[in-house]
Amino acid sequence: MKKLLIASFLILFFGCDYYDQDILPPATQIGANILGCKINGQPFAATSKYRSNTFFTSYGVDADYTNDSTLIISATTGDGDGIRNNQKSMYFKFKYDGGVGKYTDIENVVKGTNSYVQITRFSDSIVSGYFEITLRYTYVSKWEGEKPIKYDNIIKRYTEGRFDIEL
C-alpha cells in the first residue's frame, strides 16, 4: 500500500506537464517552457514545449523568430480531454532586433497603451522576458454567403506577463 501511495504521488506531481491555471508560473530564465499572465484580470498559465496530441488539439508554449525580424510568442492550454473548445490560447508578435531590452513595436497593439515586451534573455536557445500588452483582435462576426459583412473587435489586456521558453 505504501509503495502504491508513493507511486501515485510521483505520477501526480512529476507526470503532469501543465501548470495550475489559477497560479502564474514564476519568472525564470532557464528554458523552463512556461508562460503566464492575466488576461483581462483572469490568470492564464501554460507549460511544456509546444506539441500536438492529435490533428485537432495542441498545447504548450512556443517562440518563433522569423526571417523578417519578428518574434512570435504563443501559448495554448488544454484540459486533456481532446476537445478543442476547452482550450485557451494567446499569442503576440513584435519586431525584435536580437538584443535584450524593451520592445514596443507589437502587432495589433491598441494605440495609446503602454504596451511592451521586455526581453531579459535571448541566448543559448532560451528566450525569457516580461510583457504588458493590450491587443485588438478583429474577426468576422457576420457573413452573407461567402462574403464577410460585419467585423467586430475584441480588446484583450495581458498583464503580469512572463515567459521562459527553450527554442
C-alpha positions in Angstrom: 0.0 0.0 0.0 2.8 2.4 0.9 4.5 1.7 -2.5 1.3 2.4 -4.3 0.8 5.7 -2.5 4.4 6.8 -3.3 4.0 5.8 -7.0 0.7 7.7 -7.2 2.3 10.8 -5.7 5.2 10.6 -8.2 2.9 10.2 -11.1 0.7 13.0 -10.0 3.4 15.6 -9.4 6.1 14.6 -11.9 3.9 13.2 -14.7 2.0 16.3 -15.3 3.1 18.8 -17.9 0.7 21.6 -17.2 0.7 24.3 -14.5 -2.2 25.2 -12.2 -4.3 27.6 -14.2 -5.1 29.8 -11.1 -1.4 30.5 -10.3 1.0 32.3 -12.5 4.3 30.5 -13.1 7.5 32.0 -11.6 9.7 34.3 -13.7 12.7 32.3 -14.7 15.5 32.4 -17.3 16.4 28.7 -17.6 14.3 27.5 -20.5 11.5 26.2 -18.3 8.9 26.4 -21.1 6.4 28.4 -19.2 4.2 31.4 -20.0 1.9 33.1 -17.6 -0.2 36.3 -17.4 -3.5 37.7 -16.5 -5.9 38.1 -19.5 -8.4 40.7 -18.7 -7.7 40.0 -15.0 -8.1 36.2 -15.2 -5.0 34.0 -14.7 -3.6 32.1 -17.6 -0.7 29.7 -17.4 0.8 27.2 -19.8 3.8 24.9 -19.5 5.7 22.4 -21.6 7.2 22.7 -25.0 4.6 23.1 -27.8 3.2 19.8 -29.0 0.2 18.3 -30.8 -1.8 15.4 -29.3 -3.9 14.9 -32.4 -4.8 16.8 -35.5 -7.3 18.9 -33.6 -5.6 19.5 -30.2 -2.3 21.0 -29.4 -0.9 22.8 -26.3 2.2 24.2 -24.8 4.4 27.3 -25.2 6.5 28.3 -28.2 8.7 31.1 -29.6 9.4 31.5 -33.3 11.9 34.0 -34.8 11.1 34.8 -38.4 13.2 36.0 -41.3 11.7 39.4 -41.1 13.0 40.0 -37.5 9.6 39.2 -35.9 9.5 37.3 -32.6 6.2 35.3 -32.0 5.4 34.1 -28.5 2.4 31.7 -28.2 0.8 29.5 -25.6 -2.2 27.1 -25.6 -3.6 25.2 -22.7 -6.0 22.3 -22.8 -7.8 20.3 -20.2 -6.6 17.0 -21.6 -9.9 15.8 -22.8 -9.1 16.3 -26.5 -11.9 18.8 -27.1 -10.6 21.9 -28.8 -13.4 24.1 -27.4 -11.9 23.7 -23.9 -8.5 25.2 -24.9 -7.3 28.7 -24.1 -4.6 30.4 -26.1 -2.8 33.6 -26.6 0.0 35.0 -28.8 1.7 38.2 -29.7 4.2 39.3 -32.4 6.7 42.1 -32.3 9.7 43.4 -34.2 12.8 42.2 -32.5 16.4 43.2 -33.2 18.0 40.3 -31.3 19.0 42.2 -28.1 18.0 42.3 -24.5 15.7 45.2 -23.8 12.3 46.7 -24.1 10.2 46.5 -27.3 7.1 48.4 -28.2 6.6 47.6 -32.0 3.9 45.0 -31.2 1.4 43.8 -33.9 -2.3 44.7 -33.3 -1.5 46.7 -30.1 -4.1 49.3 -29.1 -2.6 52.7 -29.7 -2.1 54.9 -26.7 -1.5 52.0 -24.3 1.8 51.4 -22.5 2.3 48.0 -24.1 5.7 46.5 -24.1 7.7 43.2 -24.2 10.9 43.2 -22.1 13.4 40.6 -23.2 15.7 39.6 -20.3 17.5 36.7 -22.1 17.9 35.5 -25.6 20.9 33.2 -25.6 21.8 29.5 -25.6 18.4 28.7 -27.3 16.5 30.4 -24.5 14.2 33.4 -24.7 12.8 34.9 -21.5 11.1 38.1 -20.5 8.1 40.1 -19.3 5.1 41.7 -21.0 2.2 44.1 -20.5 0.2 44.3 -23.7 -3.3 45.5 -24.8 -4.2 43.9 -28.1 -7.1 44.3 -30.6 -8.3 41.2 -32.4 -10.6 41.8 -35.4 -12.8 39.0 -36.6 -15.7 38.5 -38.9 -18.9 38.3 -36.9 -21.4 38.0 -39.7 -21.2 36.5 -43.2 -23.5 36.9 -46.2 -22.9 33.7 -48.1 -19.1 33.7 -48.6 -18.7 37.4 -48.1 -17.9 39.0 -44.7 -20.3 41.9 -43.9 -19.6 42.7 -40.3 -16.4 42.9 -38.3 -16.1 43.0 -34.5 -13.1 43.8 -32.3 -12.1 42.2 -29.1 -9.7 44.0 -26.8 -7.6 41.8 -24.5 -5.3 43.2 -21.8 -2.4 40.9 -20.9 -0.8 41.9 -17.5 1.8 40.5 -15.2 3.1 38.5 -18.2 6.3 36.4 -18.1 7.7 33.7 -20.3 10.7 31.5 -20.4 11.0 29.3 -23.5 13.6 26.9 -24.8 13.8 27.3 -28.6 
